[in-house]
Amino acid sequence: MTAPKRPKLFERGESARTGDRQPVRIPASCQVGERAAEDVIVTDISAQGCKMGLVSIGVTKSEPVTLYFGAEPAISGRLKWIKQASLGVAFDTPVSHEQMARLMALVPDNVVPIRRTRLG
């Protein structure tokens, strides 16, 4: 007897995350919990959250995160997911349009984000 299939929560191409993520490559500093801040690269961002590369060991979901982008005000959030060397962060408060514009201005001119495409 085969197990019943679980209902799909999202159709293909849909996502549980909210907001349009923008592929970027923004250097930042990240403090997880009480640990010392570490340099990170934010690889996509929206007003509600971001994805970044971090090499810390021992981080767990729901830990508080503070992101620092140069002279911008700190952005606080929580770890939502951890996969290999990437972390997903949900911001506690959505980033304003003005601050998002300033963050997007931090993307170096010589970096062109590459979007993944689905094959077949």
N, C-alpha and C positions, 0 to 999 in steps of 0.2 A: 504494500500500500504506500502510495506517495504522499508526502506531506502537502497540505494545502498551501497554495502560493500566498505570500503576504501581499496585501494591497499596495499599489504604488502610491506614494505620497506626492510625488512630483512627476510630471511628464518629462520625457527626454528633452534636455535643453533648458528645463526650468531648474531653479536652485532654491535652497532654503534661505540663502542670504538675501538681504534686501539692498536695494540701491545698485546703480550701475557702477561696476568696478572699472577703473581705468588702469591699464597696464603702465607701469612706471618703473623707474629705477632711482629711488630717492634715498640718499644716505641719511641715517638718523641714529639716535641713541635710544636704547630701550632698557628700562628697569622692570624686571619681573619680581613681584613681591618685595622682599627686603634685600634682594641681591644687589650687587653693584651694577651700575648701568653698563651696557655693552653696545658696541657699534653694530648696526644692522643695516640691511638694504631692504627697503619697502619695495615690493615688486608689483603690487596692485593696491588700489585704494578707492574708497567711496566715502560718502559722508557718514556712513554707519560703521565702517570697519576697514581692515586692511590685511594683507598677507605680507609676511616678511621672513627673511632667512635669519636664523639664530642658532648658534652652536651650543647653547647651554644644555647641560644635562640635568635631569631631575625636575623639570618644570611640569606642572600638572594643570589640567583644565580648570577654569574658573579662577585661576590666580589673577590678582590685580596686575595691570600693566600700565606703565607710564611711558609715552613716546615723546621724544624731544627732537624737533626739526629746527636746528639752528636757533635763531632768535624768536621763532614762533612760540606762542603759549603752549605749554605741555598739554598733551591729549591723554586722557585716562580711559582705560577700558578693562576688559577681561579676556583671558585666553579662551577661545571657543573650540579650537581644534589644534592638534599637533600631528604632523605627518612628516616623517624623515627629518629634514633640516628646515622645515617651514612651519610657521605658526600662523594661525588665524586669530585676529583680535576683533572683538565687537566693542566699539566705542561706547562709553557710558552715556554720552550726549552726542547727537549728530554734529559733525563739523559744519560750520556755517559756509555759505557759498563764497564769501569773501576769503575765509581762511583756506578753503579748498583751492581757490584760484592762486593764492600765495604758495601753497604747497606744490601745485602743478608747475609753478614758475621755478621751483628748485630742481626740476628734471633737467639734466645737462642737455645742451643743444645737440651734442654729437651722439646721443643715445636715442635709438628708434626702437620702441617696444615692438616685440614680435608677438602676434596673436597666433595661438594654436588653432589649426583647422581640423575638422573631423574628416577622416578619409572614408570614402565609400559609404 
